[in-house]
């Protein structure tokens, strides 16, 4: 292991993880990722995955564009704006035309499963 340099690698890796855990940017990012995962799981428990997954995906792209403008100073170009409007239109169409009624597998009057 010493010939491969794994002893030194492990030592430096532990030091870099320690400094990473003290970085507030890293901690904020990990906290927001954890919060987003919790919200996603709760949303999946309340609705259909075929609806929730596209909605969360579209919302994440819009959030990334807005936060990159605010935090990083990136410009919001015409293609990005068109993309945001297409995503919003897709979210509207998905939520407006989706069938929110639960699927019933009992289709006959005798009460037997079909």
C-alpha positions as a Markdown table, in Angstrom:
| # | Residue | x | y | z |
|---|---|---|---|---|
| 1 | Unk | 0.0 | 0.0 | 0.0 |
| 2 | Unk | 2.9 | 2.3 | 0.8 |
| 3 | Unk | 4.4 | 1.7 | -2.7 |
| 4 | Unk | 1.0 | 2.7 | -4.2 |
| 5 | Unk | 0.9 | 5.9 | -2.1 |
| 6 | Unk | -2.4 | 4.9 | -0.5 |
| 7 | Unk | -1.2 | 5.8 | 3.1 |
| 8 | Unk | -0.5 | 9.4 | 2.2 |
| 9 | Unk | -3.7 | 9.6 | 0.0 |
| 10 | Unk | -5.9 | 8.6 | 2.9 |
| 11 | Unk | -4.2 | 11.1 | 5.3 |
| 12 | Unk | -4.6 | 14.0 | 2.8 |
| 13 | Unk | -8.1 | 12.9 | 2.0 |
| 14 | Unk | -9.2 | 13.1 | 5.6 |
| 15 | Unk | -7.7 | 16.6 | 5.9 |
| 16 | Unk | -9.4 | 17.8 | 2.8 |
| 17 | Unk | -12.8 | 16.4 | 4.0 |
| 18 | Unk | -12.3 | 18.2 | 7.3 |
| 19 | Unk | -11.7 | 21.5 | 5.6 |
| 20 | Unk | -14.6 | 20.9 | 3.3 |
| 21 | Unk | -16.9 | 20.3 | 6.2 |
| 22 | Unk | -15.9 | 23.7 | 7.6 |
| 23 | Unk | -16.7 | 25.5 | 4.3 |
| 24 | Unk | -20.1 | 27.3 | 4.6 |
| 25 | Unk | -20.7 | 27.2 | 0.9 |
| 26 | Unk | -20.4 | 23.4 | 1.0 |
| 27 | Unk | -22.6 | 23.1 | 4.0 |
| 28 | Unk | -25.3 | 25.4 | 2.5 |
| 29 | Unk | -25.3 | 23.4 | -0.7 |
| 30 | Unk | -25.6 | 20.1 | 1.1 |
| 31 | Unk | -28.4 | 21.5 | 3.3 |
| 32 | Unk | -30.3 | 22.7 | 0.3 |
| 33 | Unk | -29.8 | 19.4 | -1.5 |
| 34 | Unk | -31.1 | 17.5 | 1.5 |
| 35 | Unk | -34.1 | 19.8 | 1.8 |
| 36 | Unk | -34.9 | 19.4 | -1.9 |
| 37 | Unk | -34.7 | 15.6 | -1.6 |
| 38 | Unk | -37.0 | 15.6 | 1.4 |
| 39 | Unk | -39.5 | 17.9 | -0.5 |
| 40 | Unk | -39.3 | 15.6 | -3.5 |
| 41 | Unk | -40.0 | 12.5 | -1.5 |
| 42 | Unk | -43.0 | 14.1 | 0.3 |
| 43 | Unk | -44.3 | 15.3 | -3.1 |
| 44 | Unk | -44.0 | 11.7 | -4.5 |
| 45 | Unk | -45.9 | 10.4 | -1.5 |
| 46 | Unk | -48.8 | 12.9 | -2.3 |
| 47 | Unk | -49.0 | 12.6 | -6.0 |
| 48 | Unk | -48.2 | 10.5 | -9.1 |
| 49 | Unk | -44.6 | 10.1 | -10.1 |
| 50 | Unk | -45.5 | 10.7 | -13.8 |
| 51 | Unk | -46.6 | 14.2 | -12.8 |
| 52 | Unk | -44.2 | 15.1 | -10.0 |
| 53 | Unk | -41.0 | 14.1 | -11.8 |
| 54 | Unk | -41.5 | 16.5 | -14.8 |
| 55 | Unk | -42.8 | 19.3 | -12.6 |
| 56 | Unk | -39.7 | 19.1 | -10.3 |
| 57 | Unk | -37.4 | 18.8 | -13.3 |
| 58 | Unk | -38.8 | 21.9 | -15.0 |
| 59 | Unk | -38.9 | 23.8 | -11.7 |
| 60 | Unk | -35.2 | 23.0 | -11.1 |
| 61 | Unk | -34.1 | 24.3 | -14.5 |
| 62 | Unk | -36.0 | 27.6 | -13.8 |
| 63 | Unk | -34.5 | 27.8 | -10.3 |
| 64 | Unk | -31.0 | 27.3 | -11.7 |
| 65 | Unk | -31.3 | 30.1 | -14.2 |
| 66 | Unk | -32.7 | 32.5 | -11.7 |
| 67 | Unk | -30.1 | 31.7 | -9.0 |
| 68 | Unk | -27.2 | 31.8 | -11.5 |
| 69 | Unk | -28.4 | 35.3 | -12.4 |
| 70 | Unk | -28.7 | 36.4 | -8.8 |
| 71 | Unk | -25.6 | 34.7 | -7.3 |
| 72 | Unk | -23.2 | 34.4 | -10.2 |
| 73 | Unk | -24.2 | 37.4 | -12.3 |
| 74 | Unk | -24.9 | 35.3 | -15.4 |
| 75 | Unk | -27.1 | 36.9 | -18.1 |
| 76 | Unk | -30.5 | 35.7 | -18.9 |
| 77 | Unk | -30.4 | 35.4 | -22.7 |
| 78 | Unk | -33.3 | 35.1 | -25.2 |
| 79 | Unk | -32.8 | 31.3 | -25.6 |
| 80 | Unk | -32.9 | 30.9 | -21.8 |
| 81 | Unk | -36.1 | 33.1 | -21.6 |
| 82 | Unk | -37.7 | 31.1 | -24.4 |
| 83 | Unk | -36.8 | 27.9 | -22.6 |
| 84 | Unk | -38.3 | 29.1 | -19.3 |
| 85 | Unk | -41.6 | 30.0 | -21.1 |
| 86 | Unk | -41.6 | 26.5 | -22.8 |
| 87 | Unk | -41.1 | 24.9 | -19.4 |
| 88 | Unk | -43.8 | 27.0 | -17.8 |
| 89 | Unk | -46.2 | 26.1 | -20.7 |
| 90 | Unk | -45.3 | 22.4 | -20.2 |
| 91 | Unk | -46.0 | 22.6 | -16.5 |
| 92 | Unk | -49.3 | 24.3 | -17.1 |
| 93 | Unk | -50.4 | 21.8 | -19.7 |
| 94 | Unk | -49.3 | 18.8 | -17.6 |
| 95 | Unk | -51.1 | 20.1 | -14.5 |
| 96 | Unk | -54.2 | 21.2 | -16.5 |
| 97 | Unk | -54.7 | 18.0 | -18.6 |
| 98 | Unk | -53.5 | 15.4 | -16.2 |
| 99 | Unk | -55.9 | 12.9 | -14.8 |
| 100 | Unk | -55.8 | 13.4 | -11.0 |
| 101 | Unk | -58.4 | 10.7 | -10.2 |
| 102 | Unk | -57.0 | 7.5 | -8.6 |
| 103 | Unk | -57.1 | 4.5 | -10.9 |
| 104 | Unk | -59.8 | 2.0 | -9.9 |
| 105 | Unk | -59.1 | -1.6 | -10.8 |
| 106 | Unk | -62.6 | -2.8 | -10.0 |
| 107 | Unk | -64.5 | -2.3 | -13.3 |
| 108 | Unk | -67.6 | -4.5 | -13.0 |
| 109 | Unk | -70.6 | -4.3 | -10.8 |
| 110 | Unk | -70.0 | -7.6 | -9.0 |
| 111 | Unk | -67.0 | -6.2 | -7.2 |
| 112 | Unk | -64.5 | -8.7 | -8.6 |
| 113 | Unk | -61.1 | -7.5 | -9.6 |
| 114 | Unk | -60.6 | -7.5 | -13.3 |
